[in-house]
Structures are given as C-alpha cells and as structure tokens.
C-alpha cells in the first residue's frame, strides 16, 4: 500500500492545475470518509456454515438433483464426508458461488 500512497503524493506534487488539485483533494477526502465509515461500522458476523444435502442444494441453486449429482465433483462447494458416500454442499460456498455468477 505504501507504493500507492507515494504515487498519490507524487501526483499532488506535480499537479499545477488548480482544478486538478481540487479534484485530487476531493477524491482523497472520499477515500478517507469511506475508510472511516468502515472502521466505525460493526463488522459483519461470519455466518456459520451448514451442510446441505443434494435436494436442498439443488433447490437453492434452482437446478435438478440429477444435474447436481452428475457435476458434484466439479463444484467448488462440494464437501466430501470422510468414510461415507454421502455428498453434502456448503451453504456459504453456494452463496459465494452465486455471488460470483451474478457479477
């Protein structure tokens, strides 16, 4: 992060246009305010993870259980249960997967 701060300092030293300096100060102030809001806001509590069975996961993903069985090994949120043939899926993992898919 030090490099980024130095880059902004260098920019502030080289800007000669008054309007450009005002814009730079406004951007710096917005960054400061955003950081202050994050520091003052309560940190989000990590949601406990739960393991879903195939039916629950398929319903959550809005796909068929057949598709889920066929592709389970390829999915990053699949959880293998040691000593069992049961397949489970991480609820938090599905949430992350869906967030990435919608971006």
N, C-alpha and C positions, 0 to 999 in steps of 0.2 A: 504494500500500500504506500510505502514511502515514495516509491517512484512516481506514483500518480500525483501525490501531493506536490512533489518537486516540479512535475510538469505544469501543474496549475500555477505554482509560484513563478516559474519561468514565463508563462504566458502573461501573468499580471505585470511582470517587469518589462515585457516587450510591447504590450499594447499601448499605442499612443492615442488612438481614437477614444475620446471621452465616452461616447455612446457604447463602444465595445467594452470599456471598463465597467460601466454601469450594468451592462448585461451580465458580465462575468460575476460581479458582486451579487446580483440578483440570483444567479444560479447557485453560487456558494451559499447564500442565505437559505435557499430552498433545500439544499442538501443538509444544512445544519438543522433546519426545522424538522425534516423527515427523520433524521437520526434522533433528535430529542423526543419526538413522538414515540418512536420505537423503544427508546430507553424508559420512558415513563409509562408505557402501556404494559399491562400484565402479560407475562409470557404465556403463550398458549400451552395448555396442558397436553402432554402427549396422550393420545387416545390409546387405551390398552387394545392390543391386537386380539382378535378372536379368529378361530379357525372355522371355516365354513365347509360344509360337505358339498358334493357335486351339485345337488339340486339347488341349494342356497346360492352357490357361486354362479350357477347358470342363470338363475333368476336375476341376480344383481347385475350380471353382465348383459342380460337380455339376449342370451344365446341358448341353443339347445344343449341338453345334457350330453347327447351323442357327440356333438362338436367338441365339447369340453373334454370328454374322455379321450377323443382322438388326438387332441392337441395339448393335453395337460403337460407333457414333458417339455414342451417348448415355452411354456408360460413362466414368467419370472416370479409369479406369486404363488406357485405350487409349492406345497410343503409335503415332504415325504415323511411318513411316520415310521420310525425305526421299528423293525420287527413286524411290520404289518403291510398288507397290500392296500390298505385304505389310502385314499387320496384326499387331502384337505387343501384349502386355499386360504391364504392370509387376507383377512378383511382389509387391513391397512395397505397391503400390497395391491389389492384390487383398486382401492381408492387412488393410489399413486398412478397406477396403470391408466385408469380412466382419465385422470387429470392430464397426463401426458398425451393421451389420444385425442383430447378435445382442444389441445393448444395448436 
